[in-house]
């Protein structure tokens, strides 16, 4: 674990948040040495934090013992340079189990993902996340998306809960986010973290930045960290020309390619990592690999993205 509190470590992010893919071998088993290399490269490239075994890391496909092994390797690879946050999900009992495994593996925090399948009311959701937060001493970031969408009042109650330190938004309702931020700011003293957690968050980060949300996950960082960092720096310093150049020339086309297949938010990213020379294997079922043509388009798009960096150098 890193020594400083998670909120303090993420209050002034030096780069985007890194959500590494999980490496599998040809037979589908974990490849921890490859995973270690992937995490080390991301930290060395300038990630502000490592979010291990979350959505991009195929949390849904990992056995508990595989999850713990991956989190432990991520902590070892980060070497305390940046915090490591681990996913936790499913129903309350399993989410608590994963939270405790993450704490045992040395994680600095938890990303609490939506409960599995059920459509719960606000009181049930609040009870779920409070039980997860009470299970360990790790700070918890709650992930809003799909079947876990909160009213501003519920987020105020989450922010008042010991151990819950932030909200990651994967819904994209900016009106709701503005009301949530305003309500928490008005009623709960102290810092509460907000994250843009939409797929390819760079595409929407201009809007989130206007709300004061500076933290965001970057899937592109997995396979093209220089592009992700260039965008992050340009946005932070108000370099509108570079932001627009990268959005128009790389990110928008990437989002359009990602939309060509179900599950491409994970499998296309994994293909990108392989294209850049690290064999992290294929995705596990029920996800499927992108088509050969889409992988070729991705390779061309990555090449175009790096050409944009050279033009602006």
C-alpha positions as CSV (number, residue, x, y, z in Angstrom):
1,X,0.0,0.0,0.0
2,X,1.1,3.6,-0.7
3,X,1.6,5.7,2.5
4,X,-0.6,8.7,1.7
5,X,-4.4,8.6,1.7
6,X,-6.0,7.8,-1.6
7,X,-7.9,11.1,-1.8
8,X,-4.6,13.0,-1.3
9,X,-2.8,10.9,-3.9
10,X,-5.5,11.6,-6.5
11,X,-6.3,15.2,-5.7
12,X,-3.8,16.5,-8.4
13,X,-3.5,13.8,-11.0
14,X,-0.3,13.9,-13.0
15,X,-1.8,11.7,-15.7
16,X,-4.8,9.6,-16.6
17,X,-5.9,6.6,-14.6
18,X,-4.6,3.3,-15.9
19,X,-7.0,0.3,-16.1
20,X,-4.7,-2.5,-17.2
21,X,-6.0,-5.5,-19.1
22,X,-5.5,-8.9,-17.6
23,X,-3.0,-11.1,-19.4
24,X,-4.0,-14.6,-20.3
25,X,-2.0,-17.4,-22.0
26,X,-3.0,-19.5,-25.1
27,X,-4.8,-21.9,-22.8
28,X,-6.7,-19.1,-21.1
29,X,-4.7,-19.2,-17.8
30,X,-3.3,-16.2,-16.1
31,X,0.1,-14.9,-17.3
32,X,1.2,-13.0,-14.3
33,X,4.7,-12.1,-15.6
34,X,3.1,-10.5,-18.7
35,X,0.6,-8.7,-16.4
36,X,3.5,-7.4,-14.2
37,X,5.2,-6.0,-17.3
38,X,2.1,-4.3,-18.5
39,X,1.5,-2.6,-15.1
40,X,5.1,-1.6,-14.8
41,X,5.1,0.0,-18.2
42,X,2.0,1.9,-17.4
43,X,3.3,3.3,-14.1
44,X,6.7,4.2,-15.8
45,X,4.8,6.0,-18.6
46,X,3.1,8.3,-16.2
47,X,-0.2,6.9,-14.9
48,X,-1.7,8.6,-11.9
49,X,-3.0,5.3,-10.5
50,X,-3.5,1.7,-11.4
51,X,-7.1,0.3,-11.3
52,X,-6.5,-3.5,-11.3
53,X,-9.1,-6.1,-12.1
54,X,-11.9,-3.7,-13.0
55,X,-13.9,-3.6,-16.2
56,X,-11.1,-3.4,-18.7
57,X,-9.3,-6.0,-16.6
58,X,-12.2,-8.5,-17.0
59,X,-13.1,-8.6,-13.4
60,X,-16.2,-10.6,-14.3
61,X,-14.1,-13.4,-15.7
62,X,-11.7,-13.9,-12.8
63,X,-11.9,-16.5,-10.0
64,X,-11.3,-15.1,-6.5
65,X,-7.8,-16.6,-6.3
66,X,-6.9,-15.2,-9.7
67,X,-8.2,-11.8,-8.7
68,X,-6.1,-11.8,-5.5
69,X,-3.0,-12.8,-7.5
70,X,-3.5,-10.1,-10.0
71,X,-4.0,-7.4,-7.4
72,X,-0.9,-8.5,-5.5
73,X,1.2,-8.4,-8.7
74,X,-0.2,-4.9,-9.5
75,X,0.8,-3.7,-6.0
76,X,4.3,-5.2,-6.4
77,X,4.7,-3.7,-9.9
78,X,3.6,-0.2,-8.8
79,X,6.2,-0.3,-6.0
80,X,4.3,2.4,-4.1
81,X,4.9,5.0,-6.8
82,X,1.1,5.3,-7.5
83,X,-1.9,3.9,-5.6
84,X,-3.5,0.7,-6.7
85,X,-7.3,0.4,-6.6
86,X,-9.0,-3.0,-7.1
87,X,-12.4,-3.8,-8.3
88,X,-15.1,-5.4,-6.1
89,X,-18.5,-6.5,-7.3
90,X,-21.4,-8.9,-7.6
91,X,-23.8,-9.3,-4.7
92,X,-23.0,-7.9,-1.3
93,X,-21.5,-11.0,0.2
94,X,-19.2,-11.6,-2.8
95,X,-18.3,-7.9,-3.1
96,X,-17.3,-8.0,0.6
97,X,-15.2,-11.1,-0.1
98,X,-13.4,-9.4,-3.1
99,X,-12.9,-6.3,-1.0
100,X,-11.1,-8.3,1.7
101,X,-9.0,-10.2,-0.8
102,X,-7.9,-6.8,-2.3
103,X,-7.0,-5.5,1.2
104,X,-5.0,-8.7,1.8
105,X,-3.2,-8.3,-1.5
106,X,-2.1,-4.8,-0.5
107,X,-4.5,-2.6,-2.5
108,X,-4.9,1.1,-1.6
109,X,-8.6,1.3,-2.4
110,X,-11.6,-0.3,-4.0
111,X,-13.8,0.5,-7.0
112,X,-17.2,-0.9,-6.0
113,X,-18.9,-1.9,-9.2
114,X,-22.7,-2.3,-9.6
115,X,-24.4,-5.3,-8.0
116,X,-24.9,-8.2,-10.3
117,X,-28.1,-8.0,-12.4
118,X,-30.6,-6.8,-9.7
119,X,-32.5,-3.6,-10.1
120,X,-32.4,-2.2,-6.5
121,X,-34.0,0.8,-5.0
122,X,-31.9,3.6,-3.4
123,X,-32.1,2.3,0.1
124,X,-30.9,-1.1,-1.0
125,X,-28.0,0.3,-3.0
126,X,-27.0,2.5,0.0
127,X,-27.0,-0.5,2.3
128,X,-25.0,-2.5,-0.2
129,X,-22.2,0.0,-0.5
130,X,-22.2,0.7,3.2
131,X,-21.6,-2.9,3.9
132,X,-18.8,-3.1,1.3
133,X,-17.2,0.0,2.9
134,X,-17.5,-1.4,6.4
135,X,-15.8,-4.7,5.4
136,X,-12.2,-3.3,5.2
137,X,-10.1,-0.3,6.0
138,X,-9.8,0.6,2.3
139,X,-11.3,3.7,0.8
140,X,-14.2,3.0,-1.6
141,X,-15.0,4.6,-4.9
142,X,-18.6,3.8,-6.0
143,X,-19.2,3.2,-9.7
144,X,-22.4,4.7,-11.0
145,X,-23.7,3.0,-14.2
146,X,-26.3,0.5,-15.5
147,X,-28.3,-0.7,-12.6
148,X,-26.6,1.5,-10.0
149,X,-27.8,5.0,-10.6
150,X,-28.1,7.4,-7.7
151,X,-30.1,10.4,-6.7
152,X,-28.2,13.4,-5.4
153,X,-29.6,12.6,-1.9
154,X,-28.2,9.0,-2.0
155,X,-24.8,10.3,-3.0
156,X,-24.9,12.7,-0.1
157,X,-25.5,9.7,2.2
158,X,-22.7,7.8,0.5
159,X,-20.3,10.7,1.0
160,X,-21.3,10.8,4.7
161,X,-20.5,7.1,5.0
162,X,-17.1,6.3,6.6
163,X,-14.8,4.8,4.0
164,X,-16.6,6.0,0.9
165,X,-14.4,8.6,-0.8
166,X,-15.6,9.1,-4.3
167,X,-18.0,8.5,-7.2
168,X,-17.1,7.2,-10.7
169,X,-19.7,8.1,-13.3
170,X,-20.2,5.7,-16.2
171,X,-23.7,7.0,-16.9
172,X,-23.0,10.3,-18.7
173,X,-26.0,12.3,-17.4
174,X,-24.3,15.7,-17.0
175,X,-27.4,17.3,-15.5
176,X,-27.5,14.6,-12.8
177,X,-23.8,14.9,-12.2
178,X,-24.0,18.6,-11.7
179,X,-26.8,18.2,-9.2
180,X,-24.9,15.4,-7.4
181,X,-21.7,17.6,-7.2
182,X,-23.7,20.6,-6.0
183,X,-25.6,18.6,-3.3
184,X,-22.5,17.0,-1.9
185,X,-20.5,20.3,-1.9
186,X,-23.4,21.9,0.0
187,X,-24.1,19.3,2.5
188,X,-20.9,17.3,3.2
189,X,-17.7,19.1,4.2
190,X,-14.4,17.8,2.9
191,X,-13.1,16.4,-0.3
192,X,-15.1,13.9,-2.3
193,X,-13.6,12.5,-5.5
194,X,-15.4,12.4,-8.9
195,X,-14.3,10.4,-11.9
196,X,-15.4,10.3,-15.5
197,X,-15.8,6.6,-16.1
198,X,-17.4,6.5,-19.5
199,X,-15.8,4.3,-22.2
200,X,-12.9,6.3,-23.9
201,X,-13.4,9.0,-21.4
202,X,-11.3,11.5,-23.4
203,X,-14.2,11.9,-25.8
204,X,-16.4,13.4,-23.0
205,X,-13.7,14.8,-20.7
206,X,-14.1,18.4,-21.9
207,X,-17.7,18.4,-20.6
208,X,-16.7,16.7,-17.3
209,X,-13.8,19.1,-16.9
210,X,-16.2,22.0,-17.0
211,X,-18.0,20.4,-14.0
212,X,-14.7,20.2,-12.1
213,X,-14.2,16.5,-12.7
214,X,-10.5,16.1,-13.5
215,X,-10.1,12.4,-12.9
216,X,-10.9,10.0,-15.7
217,X,-10.1,6.5,-16.8
218,X,-8.2,6.0,-20.0
219,X,-8.4,2.7,-21.9
220,X,-6.2,4.2,-24.6
221,X,-3.4,4.5,-22.1
222,X,-3.2,0.7,-22.1
223,X,-1.8,0.7,-25.6
224,X,-0.9,4.3,-26.6
225,X,0.2,6.0,-23.4
226,X,1.9,8.9,-25.2
227,X,-1.4,9.8,-26.9
228,X,-3.3,9.6,-23.6
229,X,-0.7,11.7,-21.8
230,X,-0.6,14.3,-24.6
231,X,-4.3,14.7,-24.4
232,X,-4.2,14.9,-20.6
233,X,-1.5,17.6,-20.6
234,X,-3.3,19.6,-23.3
235,X,-6.5,19.6,-21.4
236,X,-4.9,20.5,-18.1
237,X,-3.0,23.5,-19.6
238,X,-5.8,24.7,-21.9
239,X,-4.2,23.8,-25.1
240,X,-7.4,23.7,-27.1
241,X,-5.7,23.2,-30.4
242,X,-4.1,19.9,-29.4
243,X,-7.2,18.7,-27.6
244,X,-9.2,19.2,-30.8
245,X,-6.5,17.7,-33.0
246,X,-6.4,14.5,-31.0
247,X,-10.2,14.3,-30.7
248,X,-10.8,14.8,-34.4
249,X,-7.9,12.7,-35.6
250,X,-7.8,9.9,-33.1
251,X,-10.4,9.7,-30.4
252,X,-13.5,10.1,-32.4
253,X,-12.5,7.6,-35.0
254,X,-11.5,5.2,-32.2
255,X,-14.9,5.6,-30.5
256,X,-16.6,4.9,-33.9
257,X,-14.5,1.8,-34.3
258,X,-15.2,0.6,-30.8
259,X,-18.9,0.9,-31.5
260,X,-18.6,-1.7,-34.3
261,X,-18.7,-4.7,-31.9
262,X,-20.1,-5.7,-28.5
263,X,-17.5,-5.8,-25.8
264,X,-15.0,-3.9,-27.9
265,X,-14.4,-1.5,-24.9
266,X,-12.3,-4.5,-23.6
267,X,-11.4,-6.7,-26.6
268,X,-10.3,-3.9,-28.9
269,X,-8.1,-2.4,-26.1
270,X,-6.5,-5.8,-25.6
271,X,-5.9,-6.0,-29.3
272,X,-4.2,-2.6,-29.1
273,X,-1.9,-3.9,-26.4
274,X,-0.9,-6.9,-28.6
275,X,-0.4,-4.6,-31.6
276,X,2.1,-2.6,-29.5
277,X,4.2,-5.7,-28.8
278,X,3.0,-7.2,-25.5
279,X,1.1,-10.5,-25.9
280,X,-1.6,-10.2,-23.3
281,X,-3.7,-12.9,-24.9
282,X,-7.3,-12.9,-25.9
283,X,-10.4,-12.0,-23.9
284,X,-12.2,-14.7,-21.9
285,X,-15.8,-15.7,-22.9
286,X,-18.4,-14.4,-23.1
287,X,-16.4,-11.5,-24.7
288,X,-15.1,-12.2,-28.1
289,X,-12.2,-10.9,-30.2
290,X,-12.5,-8.1,-32.7
291,X,-12.6,-9.1,-36.4
292,X,-9.3,-9.1,-38.4
293,X,-10.5,-6.1,-40.4
294,X,-11.2,-4.1,-37.2
295,X,-7.8,-5.0,-35.8
296,X,-6.2,-3.7,-39.1
297,X,-8.2,-0.5,-38.7
298,X,-7.0,-0.1,-35.2
299,X,-3.4,-0.5,-36.2
300,X,-3.9,2.2,-38.9
301,X,-5.6,4.4,-36.3
302,X,-2.8,4.0,-33.8
303,X,-0.3,4.9,-36.5
304,X,-2.3,8.0,-37.3
305,X,-2.4,9.0,-33.7
306,X,1.3,8.9,-33.3
307,X,1.7,10.9,-36.5
308,X,-0.4,13.6,-35.0
309,X,2.0,13.8,-32.0
310,X,4.9,14.2,-34.4
311,X,3.1,17.0,-36.3
312,X,2.5,18.9,-33.1
313,X,6.1,18.3,-31.7
